[in-house]
Amino acid sequence: MRVKQYLKNPKASIYFYDTRFFKGLMLKGTMEVLQDQPIRDRIWREGDEMYYPLGITDPDYCVLKFTAVNGRMYENFHSYDFKI
């Protein structure tokens, strides 16, 4: 579902939250869908066949590459934006 979404529109964000220190970090950028075999070979680990029964050549198996462009940090009850 997400792969189809990223192929249509590569905009993406990732959010990290630290409950211990009440801090949050959002990174905004693009998600690239990588399907070439050398990349898939490099990421593949033993046991992944549990998720991709056809193995490393499973057509559903791909690698997502996130590239951040900017972000937003929340800490001490304040937010600020930054560029990467």
C-alpha positions in Angstrom: 0.0 0.0 0.0 2.7 2.5 1.0 5.0 1.6 -2.0 2.1 2.5 -4.4 1.6 5.7 -2.5 5.3 6.6 -2.7 5.5 5.8 -6.4 2.7 8.2 -7.0 3.8 10.9 -4.6 7.3 10.6 -3.1 6.7 13.2 -0.3 7.2 11.5 3.1 7.9 12.2 6.8 9.3 10.3 9.7 8.5 11.1 13.4 10.5 10.1 16.4 9.3 10.7 20.0 11.2 10.3 23.3 8.7 9.8 26.1 11.4 10.0 28.8 12.4 13.6 27.8 9.1 14.6 26.1 10.9 15.5 22.9 9.8 14.9 19.3 11.5 15.1 15.9 9.9 15.1 12.5 11.9 14.8 9.4 10.3 15.7 6.1 11.6 14.7 2.7 11.2 12.1 0.0 10.9 8.4 -0.2 12.4 6.5 -3.1 11.4 3.0 -4.0 14.5 1.0 -4.9 13.9 -2.3 -6.7 17.3 -3.1 -8.4 18.7 -6.5 -7.3 22.1 -5.3 -5.9 20.4 -3.0 -3.4 17.9 -5.8 -2.5 20.8 -8.2 -2.0 22.6 -5.8 0.3 19.6 -5.3 2.6 18.3 -8.9 2.7 18.8 -10.8 5.9 18.2 -14.5 6.8 14.7 -14.9 8.0 13.2 -12.2 5.7 11.6 -15.0 3.8 9.1 -15.0 6.6 7.7 -11.8 5.1 8.6 -12.5 1.5 8.0 -16.2 0.9 9.4 -16.1 -2.7 12.7 -15.0 -1.3 15.1 -12.3 -2.3 13.5 -12.1 -5.8 10.0 -11.7 -4.5 8.3 -9.0 -6.6 6.8 -7.5 -3.4 10.3 -7.0 -1.9 11.8 -3.6 -2.3 13.9 -1.1 -0.4 12.6 2.3 0.7 15.2 5.1 0.9 14.2 8.2 2.8 16.1 11.5 2.2 15.4 14.2 4.7 15.2 17.8 3.5 14.1 19.6 6.6 12.7 18.9 10.0 10.9 20.2 13.1 12.0 19.6 16.7 9.8 19.8 19.7 11.4 20.2 23.2 10.9 22.2 26.3 7.4 23.1 25.2 8.7 24.8 22.0 9.0 23.9 18.4 11.5 25.0 15.8 12.2 24.2 12.2 15.5 23.5 10.6 17.0 22.7 7.2 19.2 19.7 6.5 
